[in-house]
């Protein structure tokens, strides 16, 4: 390859340390894939209270102990620790910002697990984190070729570097990836002083009378990406889920691209997955049925090979189509089906689901909380996987389902539009079932289509095999990031 680049990939969450959603999968698997291409990759994230230092082999670095981090009119020391992420092909250095007040004392990442409410000091916490990234580069005297920021929590890294620290970072280029344009981390103007940035920057960041980190990231970055081509296009037309930032984004169209995420093919490979009860061999049913049995047993359902098992793993969010599911359950359970939902969300939405599971104890089982082993078992043990999203930037879960032979039933939106192709019984093409309109009736219709296909064992096996033979790795997408990195650093 051409000259390898030095890249710092900044994220508020990354596996194996911490995860609430797809961004953590990406912050783990994309840097490793880029490392595999030869780049000098490093990642940086905060250490939350639930992250174990012992289990993750996080240790001190002498030069980065008690680093004073300016925040507003005072400083609060952070200790930047060291760790690494790896897979069988690559290893990447991780820098981890530790600070008791902002991160360690809290068990959750963005919200209080008990109340489900966001922490009131979230903006301050992530401004602090961003400044710790800047200070780490200054102390190490390391100004990478690329700093790749992800979502609003990391936006101030590039805003600070491009403004207050532009001399230090004069050679560095900045990529900003948004994983969900609906989350912008806005905060009140009076908190702006926490950033230590100028009035000019403040003016740039104001949007609808609030300070908007994502607006700043769009303005100051050298390249903007998001996590699928379709979502990249959808977002430009969508003022509702972009807080009207779509028109600003349109201005930067020339330095903007959608790149479909890939999956980490080591942790999501049914042939070697140690979190499921039976690994994939040559015979699909000898893989699916034992996992389906374990899933039924663990959740309290009766195992029956012939009753279709539908899985869902989701945040209980409108975006994920949760209202469609709620309004359709009574109709859906006229059919002989079983359903397992692994989810997390507000207490109110959890109560609604709990009530439904009590109403249908033989058909619906619900697990609350974040449970990685259960997520793997649901993919391996379910026959179908439901994602009726209102909008979906990428939809990694659909790729996991395809790889595990759980046929996705999805609304064709965003990344799901690229991942799942509707099955055509005539020419036997397609890997799942899709519907277009965000309506319960359309979702029910596509579930019914899946149920009738399921009865035809031969045809079902074709859909499953179409899905399992797909390539969901970073293979193609990592090259697109590589090209972007090269194009913005070439002069
Ligand atoms: P998003 O990033 O919008 O949440 P994705 O489908 O792209 O949606 O990615 C979600 C990731 O988080 C998937 O890897 C999924 O398996 C995982 N996930 C979501 N909720 C849970 C949960 N309650 N327990 C375990 N994993 C979960």
Boltz pocket constraint, residues with backbone or C-beta under 6 A from the ligand:
constraints:
  - pocket:
      binder: B
      contacts: [[A, 20], [A, 21], [A, 22], [A, 23], [A, 25], [A, 179], [A, 313], [A, 314], [A, 315], [A, 342], [A, 343], [A, 344], [A, 367], [A, 368], [A, 369], [A, 370], [A, 371], [A, 372], [A, 375], [A, 394], [A, 395], [A, 396], [A, 397], [A, 398]]
      max_distance: 6.0
